[in-house]
Amino acid sequence: MDEENKRSNISPDIRCSPCLFEAKTNHAIRWCIECQEGLCKECLDNHRALVSAKKHTVIPIQEYVLTLTHVSTSEVNTNCADHGRKLELFCPAHDEPVCTICISEKHRHCENFIPVKEIAERWKSSEAFHDIQSSLADTNYNIENITSTCLENKTALTLDKASKQQDMKALRRKVNEYLDRLEIKMLQNMEERYKDCIKEIDSSLTEIEQYKIDIIKLDREIDYMKNLTSKETCFLGTRNVENKIVKLKRNLGNRTEDMKKYELSVSFDLIFESLRTMTKTLGTVQLNKLPMAIEMRDFKKRQAQIPIPRPRSTRSNTLLHQKQEIAVLPNVENHLVTGCIILPNDLYLFVHRNGNYLVTQDSTGKVNTTVSISGSPYDVALLGDTHVVISYGSLAYIEIVDLSNDKLIKRMPVNAHCSGVCCNQGIIYTAVRQKGICTLSMNANVKILIRCITFDVGYVAASKEKLVYTDSKHRSVHCHDLLGVELWNIMLNDMQCPRGVQIDIKGNILFCDSKSNSLTRVLPDGTDRQILLETSSGLKEPFGLHLDESRKDLLICNLSDGRAFSFNVK
């Protein structure tokens, strides 16, 4: 008996599919991933002889059965849940697979459908597939990191406990027997607090361990899909796994936010230290619950490597009517205008990187004032009615200047190249190279809100609810809440260099792109984007962007041709 027949003896009851058509019940010894059929010895030889099946992947039936134990095929729907038809096409606009009936019912206005087979052909080698695996690895890393931090906290608590006990015993020796009862009482109090802490940490560890088990299961499921399932099943299955990962990461993030770092501290009454009188308590045991200093690693989410149609200029809820074109510094050569704002007095202020000054101009383009500053500026933002915040690029500092008297109010070093800057509710946000997005306060404290060590240059905007920044190096737009938690991001495969960014009153994001010469609007949830302005509107390497909601005015400036444009927003 050859090896294949030996394996068939221990195979589960999976029959040869071609034989079943002839009313035979031969056991399958191999499984064809492309045909999704079991094959006996005779049919396997016939299958290999077919020219059309030369490139098919055939695996031992035991491996196929093993795949079934790790991959829940019931959750991988190859047929439409609504119509029962096979999911043959993929709709880029809605980011979902569809059947032919779905197209006529729900996707009549969609275009550029892609065959699922075409996507599946390259899915396992696509960046999106690897992103899912990387996301799994990151989540597993985060679980290990949280576990390690909790165990360290347990060790530190134990050491704290021992240290404080020694303090108590040292003080205990200075007093009379009356203090023995108080010491015992306080030790019991500490023990109770300590046990409560350990109990809470152990509870957290139990929950984290479950997350780890879930990640291991998903990791195995991904591996088996990658190696042992059909391309269609792999594509559809990994998308389902990706949703599970997103949910798991969200739950893990929420759980991490609720976790506290416990510390024990003891304070003694001064009256006991003086040993002059007695009291009813030796001291107090304090339990400090501090936020866990855990940095959650998160692989940058990327769109699946599917040829999604480029955004088209379509009608949107944001309407722009050009008011005028402005000649920025008409008497200056070699323009390099990287930022602009609309001042409360209706003047326009422009940042010129080739000079150590800011320029204000009126609506006709007439130069109103020139504000001398300390170096070559990069971007500018309003801070109140008369103050502006200026970033200085490679000079690595931020300045606050009073425009009413050209007085320097404060200089704040950030210790790295700083590009885009904005202000919201008294907080200054700036984009800092190899750090990410940082916040600054008036006492010059710099804190990293969104850490990204690969960050280079970009612009930033903030509202009462969220913060948005562009990453020119990675051609992406990112949206976070004000605590730094990422809500969504867009990888711009066709818009090569996003620059200035703003948030309108409805929460839409507007950003300009210096490569495609366009202004794009993104919906608040990041699900859709539309081009509002293009080269035909005069855009040529647009950099600076500012939206004045009170006046419904939008100002956008080109980098090097000395032109800026104002638009009325409706």
Secondary structure, 3 states (H helix, E strand, C coil): CCHHHHHHHCCCCCECHHHHHCCCCCECCEEECCCCEEECHHHHHHHHHCHHHCCCCEEEHHHHHHHHHHCCHHHCCCECCCCCCECCEEECCCCEEECHHHHHHHCCCCCCCEEHHHHHHHHCCCHHHHHHHHHHHHHHHHHHHHHHHHHHHHHHHHHHHHHHHHHHHHHHCCCCCHHHHHHHHHHHHHHHHHHHHHHHHHHHHHHHHHHHHHHHHHHHHHHHHHHHCCHHHHHHHHHHHHHHHHHHHHHHHHHHHHCEEEEEEEEECHHHHCCCCCCCCCEEEEEEEEECCCCCCCCCCCCCCCCCCCCCCCCCCCCEEEEEEEECCCCCCCCCEEEEEECCCCCEEEEECCCCEEEEECCCCCEEEEEECCCCCCEEEEECCCEEEEECECCCEEEEEECCCCEEEEEEECCCCEEEEEEECCEEEEEECCCEEEEECCCCCEEEEEECCCCCCCCEEECCCEEEEEECCCCEEEEEECCCCEEEEEECCCCCCEEEEEECCCCCEEEEECCCCEEEEECCCCCCEEEEECHHHCCCCEEEEEEECCCCEEEEEECCCCEEEEEEEC
